[in-house]
Amino acid sequence: MPNAPRQLPPSLRGPPSFMAAPAVPEANMSTHYSTFSRDRPRVKAPSTFIPLKDDIRIWIMEVEDYFVAEGIANSQMQAIYARNYVASHIKKRIMISRFSNDSVEAVKFNDWILLKDWLFVEYGPRGSFMEADLKMAKCKMFDNQSV
């Protein structure tokens, strides 16, 4: 049957009946019910990045997931948004640099890719477990040495 209508697979047909939107009573029509959006996943806003407490890599992934979920694709808008979710001392450092006459500094904080690289260099991990394991493997103790 080449002209038979094609059916979607069950996983793409929509939510099961138990997930349907609740019935809205007519007397309460002014109440706003949010509906499930199939286009974008729901992602909570990222937490504020605090250098000694948080891992910058995890924070960057949270922020980028939020950009995807909210449809924020412009790199400048992403940078503006991310600047508002860093610790106050980092925000102050960024604002002071933006007011300087150095155009390279100003561009760095107005582009998400450049801002992300700067944050990673400034607040990223200083050493990894792999590096520590390699250093430990190189250590040798001689017979006449003790701990």
N, C-alpha and C positions, 0 to 999 in steps of 0.2 A: 504494500500500500504506500506508494510514494507520496500521495497527497493527504495522508492522514495527519491530523494535528499532532505536533510533538508535545509531549508532556515533560514537565520539569522533574528531575529526580526528587525524591521525598525531602532531602536535606535543603532544597532550594524552594520548596513550595510555600514556605511561610511558617510562622510559629504554630505549634499545636494549639488546639482549642483552649486548653487550660492556661495558656499564656496570653489569651486575647485580652484586650483592654477591658477594664471593668465597666459595667453598665452605669451610665450617669443618670441619676434620677432627674426627672424634669424639674422638680422643685429646686434643685441645686445646680442648675445649668450654668450659673456664674462661676462655679468652682473650676479652676484650671487643672486639667489632668495632662501630665506630660506623657507623650507617646514614645514608644520605643523606636529609635532610629536605626534602620538597617544599614544606612550608608556609613556611619561612623561608630566605632566602639566607644563605650563610656570609659573615660580615664580620669582619675582624680587629678587635680592640679598638683604640680610638683611641690615638694617641701622646700623650705629655704635651705640652701647649701651652707653648712657650717664646716670650715676646713678640718678641724681636728676631730670632729664627730662623724662626718659623712665621707664616703668615698666619691670622689668627683666622677668616676666612670659610671657609677650607678645613677648619680644625679643627672648626668648628661643623657643617659638612656631614658630616664623618667621624663625629662624635658622634651626630648625628641618624640617620645610616644605621645605626649600631650599635643605637640605640634601636629602630628598626623591625625589624631583624634579630632582636633578642633579645626583642621583644614588650614593651618597657618603655614603657608609655603614661602612667603617673602622672607628673605634672609635678614633684612633690616628689622622687620616686625618680630622675627624670632629673637634677634638680639635684644630688642627693647623689652620683650616679654621676659627673657632669661635674666636680664640685669635686675629685674625686680624680685627675683627669687634667689638672691645671694645674700650672704651675711652683710650687715651694715658696714663693716670696715672694708669689705671688698667693693661694695657699692660706692663708698666714699672715694676709694682709690680710683675707681672708674670715672666718677664725676670730675675729680680733679684733673685726671689725664685728658678728659674730653674738653676741658676749658683751656688746656694749653694750646699754644700756637702750632704745635707739631701736627700736621695733617695725617701723618702715618699713625700716630696714636689715636686720633679721632676716628679714622677708618676702622681700626682694629676693634673698637668697641661698638661699631654700628653694623657689623656683619657677623652673623651667627657662626660661620665657619671659623673666622679669625678669632672671635671671642672665645669659642670653644677651645681652640688650640692654645690660646693664652691661658685660659683657666686650667687646662690640663698641665701645661708647663709649670705654672705657678703653684698649683695646689694638688697636682697629681701625686701618685705614689713615688716615693724617693727610692725605693728598692723593692724588689719582688721576692717572693718565697723561692722562686727558681734560682735567683742570684745567690741567696743565702745558702741554699742546698749545694750549689756548685762550690761556694767558698768552704763549706764544711767538708765536702768530699776531698778538697785539696789539702785539708789539714791532716797531718800525720803526727803520731806520737811515737817517740823513740822508746826503746826498752828502759832507759834510765830516767825517763820523765814520768811524772805523776800529776794528777789533777789536784 
